[in-house]
Amino acid sequence: MDLDNWTKTIAERRWPILPDTLSELRDACARHSDLINFTDLANLCLSDPFLLLDLFRVVGNSRALQRNESIPAVEQTLLLMGLEAVVTRFNRVEALEICDGKLDGDVYEAVGDWMARSRVAALIVKEWLSIMGDVKVEDCFVSALLYNMPACIYMLQRNQLPDRPLLQEMSEAFSADYGQILQAFVKHMPLPVGFNTLLGPGAPNKRRQLLKLAIATANSLDHGVERSTWLVGVDTAAKMINCMPEMAYNAVVHAVLNVAKRPHVVGYTFPARSLLLLPSNGKGPEMKKAAALSGEDQLANAIRESIRFLVNDLKFERVLYFHYEHDQHALKLRYQVGVDADSPLRRLQVELEPGSFFGVFTSKPQSFHAPADVRQQLSRRYEDEFFQHVGDYEFALMTLFGGHRLSGVFYVDNARTGRVIDDSTYHRFKDLVTRLAQH
């Protein structure tokens, strides 16, 4: 397909918005003119990227915006249009409809998912910029909201799900990377050219980099948040804004939960489900869900995947997972990496006797980091057989609970080189097991 022709075609029509948004919009516009609040209308635009798109198309050809290449604030745009023009325009917008064969239900959910990713990206970059001390956030916020709009319209126009990852399929269909698709979209829609300053090619700066990191983070949540490629983006953002990685990661958690708690469509809950490793009630955007596994199989697979991450990405040299055997009230090694074939640890049954180290440690969900000096104190204080076989290495532990029930214990160390476990690695270890417990 020809990119310019496609963007000109989609620019010839107004695109509908989410039904819940339209309902709230009509309620707001039906009030007496003295009671219509522009702040409320602006917040509605920021909650539904399709409504935001509809608004910015009004001012896209503004000569003033073309000259200074700025992105206007949403509320300012509404005020400049004036109450009568705003109400007239918004009263003519339509809603996305699944009924009567107008829109496939799976496509509707997938579009909601991609809009949710945009919302998550907007909230992430807003928080990251705030941590950095940058108070000018709305231009990056609205840029993130509109980033996935060409992809959403592509799905709506075809009314079918992509056969490959969505942005990849679009790039192949138009023989252009997604950045070029965005440029054509901004040009022909038209939208304020300031969007190209943040989303298009150009000299890199910290705000542009953080925006793109936030978009990449939100768009790849469903790829697996334990993957190194995903975590590297969050770690990079943390370095750029000079904060701990867990603070940058918490911004992601808050963003997905914020979107899920205010769902204008079921797809707004999908990023939270991806982050928490929960199965979706609906279907993901690529619709390639595997057959459901039993709860035990799902947990076993998640534990094995977590062990691979601990070894390959966090570079722990030895990883042990001790499963809790309810009948024996003991821990037995179920999965391991880096344990010698003749090590007694392979056959060890860790008794959870009252007063023993593991008896105390497994009494509640918790983690523990034992540097070398603390490791020596534990060995002297407790006579657990475990310490006789595990060696004199710094280590970290964390319990895995399912609700209020103990499932097992993760143990990690660097037994080959004796390398220390720094705070950042320890916190990422804790985050991983915490998310696994939520699974």
C-alpha positions in Angstrom: 0.0 0.0 0.0 1.1 3.6 -0.6 1.5 5.4 2.7 0.6 8.9 1.5 -2.6 7.6 -0.2 -3.6 5.6 2.9 -3.1 8.6 5.3 -5.0 10.9 2.9 -7.8 8.3 2.8 -8.2 8.0 6.6 -8.0 11.8 6.9 -11.1 12.2 4.8 -13.4 11.0 7.6 -13.9 11.5 11.3 -13.2 8.6 13.4 -15.5 7.5 16.2 -14.7 7.5 19.9 -15.4 5.0 22.7 -19.0 4.6 23.7 -18.4 5.3 27.4 -16.5 8.5 26.4 -19.4 9.6 24.1 -21.9 9.1 26.9 -19.9 11.3 29.3 -19.3 13.8 26.6 -22.9 14.2 25.8 -23.8 14.6 29.4 -21.2 17.3 29.8 -22.3 19.2 26.6 -26.0 18.9 27.5 -25.6 21.1 30.6 -26.4 24.8 30.6 -23.6 26.8 29.1 -22.7 28.3 32.4 -22.1 24.8 33.8 -20.0 23.4 31.1 -16.5 22.9 32.5 -13.6 23.1 30.0 -11.3 21.2 32.5 -13.8 18.3 32.5 -13.9 18.3 28.7 -10.1 18.4 28.5 -9.9 15.4 30.9 -12.3 13.5 28.7 -10.1 14.2 25.7 -7.1 12.9 27.6 -8.9 9.7 28.6 -9.8 8.7 25.0 -7.1 9.1 22.3 -9.7 9.1 19.6 -11.4 12.1 21.1 -8.0 13.9 21.5 -7.3 13.1 17.8 -10.7 14.6 16.8 -9.9 17.8 18.8 -6.4 18.4 17.5 -7.5 17.9 13.9 -9.4 21.2 14.3 -6.2 23.2 14.9 -3.8 21.1 12.8 -3.6 23.7 10.0 -3.2 26.6 12.3 -0.5 28.9 10.8 0.7 30.0 14.3 1.3 26.3 15.3 3.0 25.6 11.9 5.4 28.5 12.5 6.5 27.8 16.1 6.0 24.0 15.9 4.4 23.8 19.3 1.8 21.5 20.7 -1.1 23.3 22.2 -2.5 22.4 25.6 -5.8 20.6 25.4 -7.8 23.0 27.6 -6.2 26.0 25.8 -7.3 24.5 22.5 -10.9 24.1 23.8 -10.9 27.7 25.0 -9.6 29.1 21.8 -12.3 27.2 19.8 -15.0 28.7 22.0 -17.9 27.0 23.8 -20.3 27.0 20.9 -17.8 25.5 18.4 -16.7 22.9 20.9 -20.3 21.8 21.7 -21.3 21.8 18.0 -18.2 19.6 17.0 -18.5 17.2 19.9 -22.3 16.7 19.4 -21.5 15.3 15.9 -19.0 12.7 16.9 -20.1 9.1 16.9 -19.2 6.0 18.9 -17.4 2.8 17.9 -20.1 0.1 17.5 -19.8 -3.6 17.6 -23.4 -4.4 16.7 -24.9 -5.0 13.3 -21.5 -6.2 11.9 -20.0 -2.8 11.9 -17.0 -3.7 14.0 -15.7 -7.2 15.0 -15.7 -7.6 18.8 -12.1 -8.9 18.9 -10.9 -6.0 16.9 -12.7 -3.6 19.3 -10.9 -5.2 22.2 -7.6 -5.1 20.5 -8.0 -1.4 19.6 -8.9 -0.7 23.3 -5.7 -2.5 24.3 -3.5 -0.3 22.0 -5.3 2.8 23.2 -4.6 1.6 26.8 -0.9 1.3 26.0 -0.9 4.9 24.8 -2.6 5.9 28.1 0.0 4.0 30.1 2.9 5.5 28.1 1.5 9.0 28.7 1.3 8.4 32.5 4.7 6.9 32.6 6.5 9.7 30.8 4.5 12.2 32.9 5.9 10.6 36.1 9.4 10.2 34.8 9.6 13.8 33.8 8.2 14.9 37.2 10.9 12.9 39.0 13.5 14.7 36.8 11.9 18.0 37.9 10.5 18.9 34.5 7.1 20.6 35.0 6.3 20.8 31.2 4.8 17.5 30.6 1.6 17.9 28.5 3.3 17.9 25.1 4.9 14.6 25.9 1.7 13.3 27.5 -0.4 14.0 24.4 2.3 12.8 22.0 2.3 9.4 23.8 -1.5 9.3 23.6 -1.5 9.7 19.8 1.5 7.5 19.1 -0.6 4.3 18.5 -3.4 6.0 16.7 -2.3 5.1 13.2 -2.1 1.4 14.3 -5.6 1.6 15.9 -7.1 3.1 12.7 -5.3 0.5 10.6 -7.1 -2.3 12.5 -10.4 -0.5 12.4 -10.3 0.1 8.7 -9.4 -3.5 7.9 -11.7 -4.8 10.7 -9.5 -7.7 11.4 -6.6 -8.6 13.7 -3.0 -8.6 12.4 -1.3 -11.8 11.6 2.0 -10.5 13.0 2.9 -8.0 15.7 0.8 -5.0 14.7 3.5 -2.3 14.2 5.7 -4.8 12.3 2.8 -5.7 10.0 2.1 -2.0 9.3 5.8 -1.4 8.5 5.8 -4.3 6.1 2.5 -3.2 4.5 3.7 0.3 3.8 7.4 -0.5 3.3 8.2 2.2 5.9 9.1 2.2 9.5 6.5 3.2 12.1 8.2 6.6 12.5 7.6 7.4 8.8 4.0 6.3 9.2 3.6 8.7 12.1 5.0 11.6 10.0 2.6 11.0 7.2 -0.2 10.7 9.7 0.6 14.1 11.3 0.9 15.7 7.9 -2.3 14.5 6.3 -4.7 14.3 9.3 -3.5 17.1 9.9 -2.1 17.5 13.4 0.1 20.2 14.8 3.6 19.7 13.4 5.0 19.9 16.9 4.3 16.2 17.2 7.0 15.6 14.7 9.5 17.4 17.0 8.9 14.9 19.7 8.0 11.7 17.7 9.8 12.2 14.5 13.6 12.1 13.6 15.7 14.9 15.0 18.4 15.8 17.4 18.1 13.6 20.5 17.4 15.2 23.9 16.4 13.8 27.2 12.7 14.6 26.9 12.4 12.9 23.5 14.4 9.9 24.8 12.2 9.5 27.9 9.1 9.8 25.7 10.2 7.0 23.4 11.3 4.8 26.3 7.9 5.2 27.9 6.2 4.3 24.7 8.4 1.3 24.2 7.9 0.2 27.8 4.1 0.4 27.5 3.8 -1.1 24.1 5.9 -4.2 25.1 4.2 -5.1 28.4 2.7 -8.1 26.8 6.1 -9.4 25.7 7.0 -10.3 29.4 8.1 -7.8 31.9 10.8 -10.1 33.2 12.6 -10.0 29.8 15.9 -8.2 29.9 15.0 -6.1 26.8 12.0 -4.7 28.7 13.9 -4.0 31.9 16.8 -2.4 30.2 14.4 0.4 29.0 13.2 1.1 32.6 16.8 1.0 33.9 17.9 3.4 31.2 15.1 5.8 32.1 16.1 5.5 35.8 19.7 6.6 34.9 18.5 9.5 32.8 16.3 10.9 35.6 18.8 10.0 38.3 16.6 7.7 40.4 16.7 4.1 41.6 15.4 1.5 39.0 12.6 0.5 41.4 11.3 4.1 41.4 11.2 4.2 37.6 9.5 0.7 37.6 6.9 1.8 40.2 5.9 4.6 37.8 5.0 1.8 35.3 3.0 -0.1 37.9 1.1 3.1 38.9 0.4 3.9 35.3 -1.1 0.5 34.4 -3.2 0.4 37.5 -4.4 3.9 37.0 -5.6 3.1 33.5 -7.2 -0.2 34.6 -9.1 1.5 37.4 -10.8 3.9 35.0 -11.6 1.6 32.0 -13.4 3.3 29.2 -13.2 -0.1 27.5 -12.2 -3.7 28.5 -8.9 -3.3 26.7 -7.8 -0.7 29.2 -7.3 -3.5 31.7 -5.0 -5.6 29.4 -1.7 -3.8 30.3 -2.4 -4.4 34.0 -3.0 -8.1 33.3 0.2 -8.3 31.4 2.2 -6.7 34.2 0.7 -8.9 36.9 1.0 -12.0 34.7 -2.7 -12.6 34.8 -4.7 -14.2 32.0 -7.0 -11.8 30.1 -10.7 -12.4 30.1 -10.6 -10.9 26.6 -8.2 -11.7 23.9 -4.9 -10.0 23.4 -4.2 -7.9 20.3 -2.5 -10.7 18.3 -5.0 -13.3 19.4 -2.4 -16.1 19.7 -3.3 -17.2 23.3 -2.2 -20.7 24.1 -4.6 -23.2 25.5 -5.2 -22.7 29.2 -3.0 -24.6 31.6 -4.0 -25.8 35.0 -3.0 -23.6 37.9 -0.2 -25.9 39.0 1.2 -26.1 35.4 1.0 -22.3 35.1 2.9 -21.8 38.3 5.6 -24.4 37.4 6.1 -22.7 34.0 6.3 -19.3 35.6 8.8 -20.5 38.1 11.0 -22.1 35.4 10.8 -18.9 33.4 11.8 -16.9 36.5 14.8 -19.1 37.1 15.9 -18.5 33.5 15.6 -14.8 34.0 17.6 -14.9 37.3 20.4 -16.8 35.6 20.5 -15.2 32.1 19.5 -11.6 32.9 20.4 -10.9 36.5 23.5 -13.2 36.1 23.1 -15.2 39.3 25.6 -18.1 39.2 23.5 -20.4 41.4 19.7 -20.4 41.6 17.7 -22.9 43.8 13.9 -23.2 44.2 12.8 -25.2 47.2 9.2 -26.5 47.0 7.2 -26.7 50.2 6.1 -30.3 50.9 3.0 -29.9 52.9 2.8 -33.4 54.2 6.4 -33.4 55.5 6.3 -29.7 56.5 9.7 -29.3 54.8 11.4 -27.8 51.8 12.8 -30.0 49.0 14.8 -28.8 46.0 12.7 -28.9 42.9 14.5 -26.7 40.4 18.2 -25.6 40.3 20.9 -24.1 38.2 24.6 -24.2 39.1 24.4 -27.0 41.7 27.0 -29.7 41.3 25.8 -33.2 40.4 27.2 -34.7 43.6 26.1 -31.8 45.9 24.2 -32.8 49.1 21.8 -29.9 48.3 20.2 -32.0 45.6 19.0 -34.5 48.2 18.6 -32.2 51.2 15.2 -31.9 52.9 15.1 -28.6 54.9 13.0 -29.2 58.0 10.9 -26.3 59.2 11.4 -26.9 62.8 10.2 -24.1 65.2 13.1 -21.8 66.0 15.2 -22.9 62.9 16.2 -20.3 60.4 13.8 -21.6 57.7 11.1 -22.2 60.3 11.2 -18.5 61.1 11.8 -17.3 57.5 8.9 -19.2 55.9 6.4 -18.0 58.5 5.4 -15.1 56.3 6.1 -13.5 52.9 9.5 -11.9 53.1 12.9 -11.6 51.5 16.4 -11.6 53.0 19.8 -10.4 51.8 22.8 -11.9 53.6 26.2 -10.3 52.8 29.3 -12.3 53.8 29.4 -11.1 57.4 25.7 -11.7 57.9 26.1 -15.1 56.4 28.7 -16.0 59.0 26.5 -14.8 61.8 23.7 -16.9 60.6 25.9 -20.0 60.5 27.0 -19.4 64.1 23.5 -18.6 65.3 21.6 -21.4 63.6 22.7 -25.0 63.2 20.6 -25.7 60.1 22.1 -28.3 57.9 21.4 -26.1 54.9 24.3 -23.7 55.9 26.7 -26.7 56.1 26.1 -27.5 52.4 25.4 -24.2 50.7 28.9 -22.7 51.3 30.2 -19.5 52.6 28.7 -17.2 50.0 26.7 -14.0 50.1 23.1 -14.9 49.2 19.5 -13.7 48.9 16.3 -15.5 49.7 12.7 -14.8 49.2 9.5 -16.8 50.1 6.9 -17.5 47.4 3.3 -17.5 48.8 0.1 -18.2 47.0 -2.4 -16.2 49.0 -1.7 -17.2 52.6 -0.1 -20.5 51.7 3.6 -21.1 51.4 4.6 -22.4 47.9 8.4 -22.4 48.2 11.6 -20.4 48.6 14.0 -19.0 46.1 17.7 -18.9 46.9 20.3 -17.1 44.7 24.1 -16.5 45.1 27.3 -16.2 43.1 29.1 -19.3 44.2 31.5 -19.5 41.3 33.1 -16.0 41.5 31.9 -14.7 44.9 30.6 -11.6 43.3 28.5 -9.4 45.6 24.8 -8.9 45.1 24.3 -5.2 44.7 21.1 -3.4 45.9 19.8 -2.9 42.4 20.1 -6.6 41.6 18.6 -7.6 44.9 15.6 -5.3 44.3 15.0 -6.7 40.9 15.1 -10.2 42.4 12.5 -9.2 44.9 10.3 -7.6 42.2 10.4 -10.7 40.1 9.3 -13.0 43.0 6.6 -10.5 44.0 5.1 -10.5 40.6 5.4 -14.3 40.5 3.4 -14.5 43.8 0.7 -12.4 42.1 0.5 -15.0 39.3 
